[in-house]
Structure formats: C-alpha cells, structure tokens
C-alpha cells in the first residue's frame, strides 16, 4: 500500500510539473502581453574589474535587446509591437551549477533541475515578477579572451550567459543575451555544431539573397554573419541581426 501511495504521489508531482511547463510555454509564446525578462548580473571571476563593471550597469545597458525584439516583431506584423521588457535585477553572489556539456540526457536533466532550484533560491527581484530569468556571468577581458558557451532553457525559462565586463563588448553581449532569450521561448540553433558555421537556409538572415554570399546580417539563432561557406564572424551588435522565418515560426510569431 505504501509503495502504491508513493508512486501515486510521484505521478501527481510529474503531472503538476508537466502542466506547469505547458502553461508557462503557452503564456510566454502567446505574445498577448510583453515578456518580462530580468537580468541578474554575476561576477564570474571575482575580479575588481568585473565588480566595477557590474556596479555601473543600468537598465539602459539592455535596452537594445528589447528594441531588437520590438523591431523584428513589427517586421513580422505581430500585434504586440513591444514583445519584451528587460529589467536589471540585483547582482547575485555565487555561480550557478556548471552545465554538463557533452553529458547524457540523465545528466542534463539532473542539471536542469539543479539549475532551476538554484535560481529559485537565489533570484529575488523587487520589480515585476519576471517570466524569464537571465543570469549574465561577467568576466574581465584582460584575463580571458574567450568565455564558456552560453545556454537557454525552455523548461524553467532560464538563460545563462557568459559575457565580458567591458563597455566595448556590451553590444555583442546583448547579441548573446537575445540568442539565449529566444532559446527559452522555443527557438533552436541554426548553425553546424561541429564548425559553428550558419546552416543554409535557416541559419541565413537572407537565404534568398542573390548571390547568397556574402550575407549582410546574422540570423539570431545562427549567431554569425556568413561571408563564405567556411568563413563567418559574430555581429558587432543587434543592428546587424535579424530573426529568420523558421525562428519566428518556432517562437509563434508566424504560422
């Protein structure tokens, strides 16, 4: 009898989690109201440079993300022309659990649960309750020339962005934030995982351009502007980025 009760309780928990996930997905991709996004800065290397940069952050530092989403929503004819509101939340002390890159599905699933529990304990914000939590981990560019891969979770609506603590690279940081934000609402990557090169046609901002190469813009979920089949570069800002048709379909902007 005890075993049956335990199984029943577990099933109820799973059903509750599943229904909650489905409702969150439905709410965040209906685009009836703006998606509230809270950015939580984190000092990733404990450096004075990162601490100083974080202390200087204002909400305006992330306005470009909301403006990009608004401009693209208008281009696709979305009724909600201000689909995203971005807020700056308080700094968080301590790093999130490291993701198991290359891990098996069980390890990834366990990490996802750990990440959501960590966010639940740490991410407190006095402003409007966010739909999406973006944890931006800053690193001093004088110490590192590259940062770890960023990621976005649709389950839990959480993004983890590794960024540079530098005004010179703030615009590129926003490109990464926008990319991971779109992951949380269902967008998939549009690049070759082995080479990081954008995949044609879905990874090209203008797949019907003649000639197709070089491209002028990056497709947001490809993350790079392709100049040839083997050469591309990260866009300098969101001014050089577009949302492609497949990505728009994945986030419920087009049918």
C-alpha positions in Angstrom: 0.0 0.0 0.0 2.8 2.4 0.9 4.5 1.7 -2.4 1.3 2.5 -4.3 0.9 5.7 -2.4 4.5 6.8 -3.1 4.0 6.0 -6.9 0.8 8.0 -6.9 2.4 11.0 -5.2 5.3 10.9 -7.7 2.9 10.7 -10.6 1.0 13.7 -9.3 4.2 15.6 -9.0 5.2 14.8 -12.6 1.7 15.7 -13.8 1.9 19.0 -11.9 5.4 19.8 -13.4 4.2 18.9 -16.9 1.1 21.0 -16.7 3.1 23.9 -15.2 5.7 23.6 -18.0 2.9 23.6 -20.7 1.1 26.6 -19.2 4.4 28.5 -19.0 5.1 27.7 -22.6 1.6 28.8 -23.6 1.8 32.1 -21.7 5.3 33.1 -22.9 4.6 32.4 -26.6 1.1 33.9 -26.8 2.7 37.3 -27.1 -0.5 38.9 -25.8 1.4 40.8 -23.2 5.1 41.8 -23.1 7.5 39.1 -21.9 9.2 40.3 -18.7 12.9 39.5 -18.6 15.1 40.0 -15.5 18.8 40.2 -16.0 20.8 39.1 -12.9 24.5 40.0 -13.2 27.1 37.7 -11.6 30.8 38.3 -11.1 32.2 35.3 -12.8 35.9 35.6 -11.9 35.8 37.6 -8.7 37.8 40.4 -10.2 37.7 44.0 -9.3 37.2 44.9 -13.0 34.1 42.7 -13.2 32.8 44.1 -9.9 33.3 47.7 -11.1 31.5 46.9 -14.4 28.6 45.3 -12.7 28.2 48.3 -10.3 28.0 50.6 -13.3 25.2 48.6 -15.0 21.8 50.3 -15.7 18.6 49.0 -17.2 19.6 51.1 -20.3 22.5 48.7 -20.9 20.0 46.1 -22.1 17.5 48.3 -23.9 19.0 47.1 -27.3 17.6 43.6 -26.6 14.0 44.9 -26.2 14.4 47.3 -29.2 15.6 44.5 -31.4 12.7 42.2 -30.4 10.3 45.1 -31.0 11.7 45.9 -34.4 11.6 42.3 -35.5 8.0 41.9 -34.1 6.9 44.8 -36.2 8.6 43.4 -39.3 6.6 40.2 -38.8 3.4 42.0 -38.3 3.0 40.9 -34.6 0.1 42.7 -32.9 2.2 43.1 -29.8 4.9 45.5 -31.0 6.7 45.7 -27.7 7.0 41.9 -27.0 9.8 42.1 -24.4 10.5 44.2 -21.4 14.0 43.9 -19.9 14.8 44.8 -16.3 18.0 44.9 -14.4 17.8 42.8 -11.3 20.2 42.8 -8.3 23.6 41.2 -8.5 23.8 37.5 -7.4 26.7 36.2 -5.4 27.9 32.8 -6.3 27.9 30.9 -9.5 25.2 28.6 -10.9 25.8 24.9 -11.2 28.1 24.2 -14.2 26.3 22.5 -17.1 27.3 19.0 -18.2 28.4 19.9 -21.8 28.5 16.6 -23.6 26.6 14.8 -20.9 24.0 12.2 -21.3 20.3 13.0 -21.1 20.1 11.9 -17.5 23.0 14.3 -16.5 21.4 17.1 -18.5 18.0 16.6 -16.9 19.5 16.5 -13.4 21.5 19.6 -14.1 18.3 21.3 -15.3 16.6 20.6 -12.1 19.6 21.8 -10.1 19.7 25.0 -12.1 16.0 25.7 -11.5 16.4 25.0 -7.8 19.4 27.3 -7.6 17.5 30.1 -9.5 14.5 29.7 -7.1 16.8 30.1 -4.1 18.9 33.0 -5.4 17.0 35.1 -7.9 15.0 37.6 -5.9 13.7 40.8 -7.6 11.5 43.6 -6.2 10.3 44.6 -9.6 7.6 43.0 -11.8 7.7 39.2 -11.5 9.8 38.0 -14.5 8.7 35.4 -16.9 12.3 34.8 -17.9 15.5 34.9 -15.7 18.7 35.7 -17.5 21.9 35.1 -15.4 24.7 37.1 -17.0 28.1 36.0 -15.8 30.7 38.7 -16.4 34.4 38.1 -16.9 37.3 40.6 -17.1 38.5 40.6 -20.8 42.0 41.4 -19.6 42.1 37.9 -18.0 40.4 35.8 -20.7 40.0 36.2 -24.5 37.1 33.7 -24.7 34.3 32.7 -22.4 32.4 29.5 -21.9 29.4 28.6 -24.0 26.1 30.2 -23.0 22.7 28.5 -22.9 19.0 28.9 -22.6 16.4 26.6 -21.0 12.9 26.5 -22.2 11.9 24.4 -19.2 12.3 26.8 -16.4 12.6 29.8 -18.7 16.2 30.4 -17.6 19.2 31.7 -19.5 22.9 31.5 -18.5 25.1 34.0 -20.5 28.9 34.2 -20.2 29.8 37.8 -21.1 32.7 40.3 -21.0 32.8 43.0 -18.4 33.6 45.7 -20.9 31.7 48.7 -22.5 33.5 47.9 -25.7 31.8 44.4 -25.8 28.4 45.3 -24.3 26.8 45.3 -27.8 28.0 41.8 -28.5 26.9 40.7 -25.0 23.4 41.8 -26.0 23.6 39.6 -29.1 24.3 36.6 -26.9 21.6 37.6 -24.4 19.0 37.9 -27.2 20.1 34.5 -28.6 19.7 32.7 -25.3 16.4 34.5 -24.5 15.0 33.1 -27.7 16.0 29.6 -26.7 13.8 30.0 -23.6 10.8 30.6 -25.8 11.4 27.7 -28.1 13.9 28.8 -30.8 16.6 26.3 -31.9 20.1 26.8 -33.0 20.7 27.3 -36.7 24.4 26.5 -37.0 26.6 23.5 -37.6 27.6 22.2 -34.1 30.9 20.9 -35.4 32.1 24.1 -37.2 29.8 26.9 -35.7 29.1 28.0 -39.3 25.5 29.1 -40.1 23.4 26.5 -41.9 21.6 27.4 -45.1 18.8 28.2 -45.5 17.5 28.6 -41.9 20.7 30.0 -40.5 20.9 32.7 -43.1 19.2 36.1 -42.4 18.5 36.5 -46.1 18.5 33.0 -47.5 17.1 34.1 -50.9 19.7 36.8 -51.5 21.4 36.6 -54.9 24.2 35.9 -54.7 23.5 34.3 -51.3 27.1 35.0 -50.1 28.3 37.1 -48.6 25.4 37.9 -46.2 25.0 41.3 -44.6 23.2 40.2 -41.4 23.3 37.4 -39.0 20.3 35.2 -38.2 19.9 35.4 -34.5 19.9 31.7 -33.8 22.9 31.1 -36.1 24.8 33.9 -34.4 27.3 34.7 -37.1 27.3 36.6 -40.5 28.5 34.2 -43.2 30.9 35.5 -45.8 31.6 32.1 -47.4 30.7 28.5 -46.6 33.7 28.4 -44.3 34.1 32.0 -43.1 31.8 34.0 -40.8 32.0 36.4 -37.9 30.0 37.4 -34.9 27.9 40.5 -35.5 29.1 43.6 -33.7 25.7 44.5 -32.4 22.0 43.6 -32.8 21.8 46.2 -35.6 23.4 43.5 -37.7 21.0 40.7 -36.7 17.6 39.5 -38.0 15.1 36.8 -36.8 14.7 34.3 -39.6 11.4 32.8 -40.7 12.0 29.4 -39.1 12.9 31.0 -35.8 9.8 33.3 -36.0 7.7 30.2 -36.5 9.3 28.4 -33.5 8.5 31.3 -31.2 4.9 31.5 -32.5 5.3 34.8 -34.4 4.2 33.2 -37.7 2.1 30.1 -38.6 
